[in-house]
Amino acid sequence: MNNFDAVIVGGGPGGATLANIFASRGIKVALIERQKDFSKEFRGEALMPSGKEVLNQIGIDLDNENIKYRKVDKLNIFYKGALIGNPDIEFIKKGQFRWASQPQLLEKIVEKSSNFKNFKFFRGYRAEDLVYENDRVSGVKISNLDEDIFLSGKVVIGFDGRNSMVRRKLAFSVEKFHQPADVLWFKVPYPENFIPGSQAFFSLFPMSMLVCVPVYDQKMQVGWVIPSGSYGELKRQGKEKWIEFIRENSPKDFSDHLKDCLDKNEISDPFVLKMTLDRVKKWNKSGALLLGDAAHTMNAVGGQGLNIALRDAIVCANHLVPLLKTDADKTDLDFAFEKIEKERLNEVRQVQEIQSRPPKFIFVNKYLVDLILPIIKIIFKFKVFKRFADKEFDKISNGFDKVKLEV
Ligand SMILES: Cc1cc2nc3c(=O)[nH]c(=O)nc-3n(C[C@H](O)[C@H](O)[C@H](O)COP(=O)(O)OP(=O)(O)OC[C@H]3O[C@@H](n4cnc5c(N)ncnc54)[C@H](O)[C@@H]3O)c2cc1C
């Protein structure tokens, strides 16, 4: 009864999407998610055209489902409180950058998957350990408060995020890219008086930066990029003190907005997230395959992680569906794992290269930043800059490689 073709650990965007494709293609699949409620897991919600395209391919059209999202139609950049430019980015101008509710999206994906009798969702179960047969992973032990269950699968896929159990248990070798920053996240009501409509902004100040994005619940998500390890001291000083610091370096109207939010107790509880950027050196081992953040943990720069995980799912399905439909042997499955990694590595590598730049830029070259940023104001006006930026942003929004569901 607990024998499956595929066992997927992790019901985030990658795992849920892959399970959906498998189930809809007649493959017997188990999806394991430790949270009973998807909103308990905080993750990226920036949906690029590349990620939306994946959702379209699995039959989810954001406009026709009950999934809240908000389009962002303008980006502003401030330096020490003064506007230095509004880069004219094509996909933002076209309203193709969306901030979509992940809990609602994930509920929708599992709801659709539940229409297939060969889909089994273990909601609220934690994958505790791997099960082996002749030194090869052949299943997963899962538990909730009441029971332990053993699930067996021809393939075990670790889509279990940045603290992956599958990665840990199999002791995958990891290449880490030093990240000098943490991000302090909190939400405030959308500052309509400051930037009406649906506008995002970056506010840069020496050794620090704010990323502010309008989100679907009439709020603004604020990410304050701070030097790694500095939150302890900020917490000790108290919210009032560090909000004051942000206010001093922010545009006046936003500063007033923050003061108002503080007075009305409208700033959500902040939490700090360690910026992590890494990649396992080889994505499969002993019959198990890692994908999404488990294989290559993304930081929040450029809003890529969610979209990359969705695209991993498509490539994985293209290779594994034909094999799992037939009685393919272990060598064929291992060979497919290799092909999946090979096909995804180029895009993942390029995105991680881009993601590793901004934090270094902010923290390491303090004086250079001071010098360069005012010059950027002038650069924004040149057509040649726009052409260059459009090309770069096209890759970030639509993906570096062609990814299409072919099964
Ligand atoms: C705070 C934050 C902000 C981010 N901002 C952005 C952004 O703006 N845009 C963007 O594109 N990306 C962003 N990212 C990255 C993005 O969230 C991830 O890259 C993306 O969610 C990866 O998807 P995934 O399916 O691989 O893993 P995840 O979304 O991490 O999902 C993994 C799932 O596995 C479950 N799980 C873990 N361990 C177990 C276990 N042992 N048993 C059962 N279940 C388990 C978890 O509960 C989780 O639901 C952000 C990440 C964080 C944390």
The ligand as an SDF file (V2000), in Angstrom:
LIG
                    3D

 53 58  0  0  0  0  0  0  0  0999 V2000
   12.4810   34.5520    3.4420 C   0  0  0  0  0  0  0  0  0  0  0  0
   12.7320   34.1300    2.0390 C   0  0  0  0  0  0  0  0  0  0  0  0
   12.5240   35.0530    1.0350 C   0  0  0  0  0  0  0  0  0  0  0  0
   12.7360   34.6600   -0.2820 C   0  0  0  0  0  0  0  0  0  0  0  0
   12.4460   35.5460   -1.2680 N   0  0  0  0  0  0  0  0  0  0  0  0
   12.3800   35.0730   -2.5350 C   0  0  0  0  0  0  0  0  0  0  0  0
   11.7640   35.8500   -3.5590 C   0  0  0  0  0  0  0  0  0  0  0  0
   11.3460   36.9840   -3.3470 O   0  0  0  0  0  0  0  0  0  0  0  0
   11.6340   35.2980   -4.7740 N   0  0  0  0  0  0  0  0  0  0  0  0
   12.0450   34.0400   -5.0410 C   0  0  0  0  0  0  0  0  0  0  0  0
   11.8650   33.5820   -6.1800 O   0  0  0  0  0  0  0  0  0  0  0  0
   12.6650   33.2950   -4.1180 N   0  0  0  0  0  0  0  0  0  0  0  0
   12.8060   33.7630   -2.8610 C   0  0  0  0  0  0  0  0  0  0  0  0
   13.2940   32.9700   -1.8780 N   0  0  0  0  0  0  0  0  0  0  0  0
   13.7320   31.6250   -2.2150 C   0  0  0  0  0  0  0  0  0  0  0  0
   12.5470   30.7030   -2.4490 C   0  0  0  0  0  0  0  0  0  0  0  0
   11.6170   30.7800   -1.3990 O   0  0  0  0  0  0  0  0  0  0  0  0
   13.0630   29.2980   -2.5830 C   0  0  0  0  0  0  0  0  0  0  0  0
   14.1370   29.2900   -3.5140 O   0  0  0  0  0  0  0  0  0  0  0  0
   11.9560   28.3840   -3.0870 C   0  0  0  0  0  0  0  0  0  0  0  0
   10.8600   28.3790   -2.1860 O   0  0  0  0  0  0  0  0  0  0  0  0
   12.5160   26.9770   -3.2320 C   0  0  0  0  0  0  0  0  0  0  0  0
   11.4720   26.0920   -3.4860 O   0  0  0  0  0  0  0  0  0  0  0  0
   11.6140   24.5770   -3.0750 P   0  0  0  0  0  0  0  0  0  0  0  0
   10.3300   23.9440   -3.4960 O   0  0  0  0  0  0  0  0  0  0  0  0
   12.8780   24.0390   -3.5770 O   0  0  0  0  0  0  0  0  0  0  0  0
   11.7770   24.5730   -1.4890 O   0  0  0  0  0  0  0  0  0  0  0  0
   10.9250   25.2590   -0.3350 P   0  0  0  0  0  0  0  0  0  0  0  0
   10.0110   26.2940   -0.8320 O   0  0  0  0  0  0  0  0  0  0  0  0
   11.8910   25.6180    0.7240 O   0  0  0  0  0  0  0  0  0  0  0  0
   10.0090   24.0660    0.1700 O   0  0  0  0  0  0  0  0  0  0  0  0
   10.5310   22.9840    0.8860 C   0  0  0  0  0  0  0  0  0  0  0  0
    9.3970   22.3450    1.6420 C   0  0  0  0  0  0  0  0  0  0  0  0
    9.8780   21.1710    2.2720 O   0  0  0  0  0  0  0  0  0  0  0  0
    9.2980   21.0500    3.5400 C   0  0  0  0  0  0  0  0  0  0  0  0
   10.1990   20.2150    4.3220 N   0  0  0  0  0  0  0  0  0  0  0  0
   11.4670   20.5050    4.6950 C   0  0  0  0  0  0  0  0  0  0  0  0
   11.9930   19.4800    5.3850 N   0  0  0  0  0  0  0  0  0  0  0  0
   11.0410   18.5260    5.4350 C   0  0  0  0  0  0  0  0  0  0  0  0
   10.9760   17.2240    6.0230 C   0  0  0  0  0  0  0  0  0  0  0  0
   12.0110   16.6980    6.6570 N   0  0  0  0  0  0  0  0  0  0  0  0
    9.8310   16.5110    5.8910 N   0  0  0  0  0  0  0  0  0  0  0  0
    8.7770   17.0310    5.2310 C   0  0  0  0  0  0  0  0  0  0  0  0
    8.7620   18.2450    4.6790 N   0  0  0  0  0  0  0  0  0  0  0  0
    9.8840   18.9920    4.7690 C   0  0  0  0  0  0  0  0  0  0  0  0
    9.1940   22.4840    4.0170 C   0  0  0  0  0  0  0  0  0  0  0  0
    8.2030   22.6280    5.0160 O   0  0  0  0  0  0  0  0  0  0  0  0
    8.8490   23.2210    2.7360 C   0  0  0  0  0  0  0  0  0  0  0  0
    7.4630   23.3810    2.5660 O   0  0  0  0  0  0  0  0  0  0  0  0
   13.1700   33.3440   -0.5620 C   0  0  0  0  0  0  0  0  0  0  0  0
   13.4020   32.4330    0.4500 C   0  0  0  0  0  0  0  0  0  0  0  0
   13.1710   32.8170    1.7490 C   0  0  0  0  0  0  0  0  0  0  0  0
   13.3750   31.7740    2.8400 C   0  0  0  0  0  0  0  0  0  0  0  0
  1  2  1  0
  2  3  1  0
  2 52  2  0
  3  4  2  0
  4  5  1  0
  4 50  1  0
  5  6  2  0
  6  7  1  0
  6 13  1  0
  7  8  2  0
  7  9  1  0
  9 10  1  0
 10 11  2  0
 10 12  1  0
 12 13  2  0
 13 14  1  0
 14 15  1  0
 14 50  1  0
 15 16  1  0
 16 17  1  0
 16 18  1  0
 18 19  1  0
 18 20  1  0
 20 21  1  0
 20 22  1  0
 22 23  1  0
 23 24  1  0
 24 25  2  0
 24 26  1  0
 24 27  1  0
 27 28  1  0
 28 29  2  0
 28 30  1  0
 28 31  1  0
 31 32  1  0
 32 33  1  0
 33 34  1  0
 33 48  1  0
 34 35  1  0
 35 36  1  0
 35 46  1  0
 36 37  1  0
 36 45  1  0
 37 38  2  0
 38 39  1  0
 39 40  1  0
 39 45  2  0
 40 41  1  0
 40 42  2  0
 42 43  1  0
 43 44  2  0
 44 45  1  0
 46 47  1  0
 46 48  1  0
 48 49  1  0
 50 51  2  0
 51 52  1  0
 52 53  1  0
M  END
$$$$
